[in-house]
């Protein structure tokens, strides 16, 4: 497990990171979200040793990170950093060789990851001839080609169309299934919500929420419920302690003033008609993000 403990970073009088702490577990995808300037990239660069921290510690499996370990990490910066004139396969093969693979093994690894990312037909094209989305896929391939067991990806889905996002998501899931610890940042909250196992929300250099995705959703749930019934649920509008938010005959979304009211509504729902479902409605990641940042 990669652990960030009480990291601080100052730029003059400005605090970029204020006692930032979170975990990135092996075999799980951790989404790192925050607005522009929140501190995501600074935290990632400190993990990688590209920036000095002013306080705190970064450990891997309980031991302080060494420069040797950091060199084995897979890193995708937000800014593209590939050589534009080099051919795609040649570029990724070269990067694999820098990680110690001999030429045949490096080319095999490069070809495999590029095909996995949907670039199998573009192997002989120079990077500059690719679309921005395909350049992004090549940048991701550069981070994954050496089978790193820790992946740090800064905005990996930027510029990708929906089909390309699905391709990259499948690849990252496979890397996590093989035991990698994956930390990725993204402004696409719908993708983060669907993809991540764990979540870190940062604002103004401070972590506002961190942990298991469903646990965070449950923690920030309000007293909002959804009722689906074969009968007409119009009676909810007159029920004491209930505020109807959405209504369509047998389906209603509503807020209650407490657990006792929710139980009373459930009992009446059963009496009024066949209840298909009755459950608390958890907020979306976008709703949680707005709440904790505000």
Helices and strands as residue ranges (DSSP letters): E 2-11, E 14-24, E 29-33, H 40-47, E 55-60, E 63-64, H 67-72, E 74-76, H 88-98, H 103-116, G 120-122, G 127-129, H 132-144, E 150-154, H 162-177, E 181-185, H 189-195, E 198-203, E 206-212, H 213-219, E 224-229, G 234-238, E 242-248, E 251-256, H 259-272, E 275-280, H 285-293
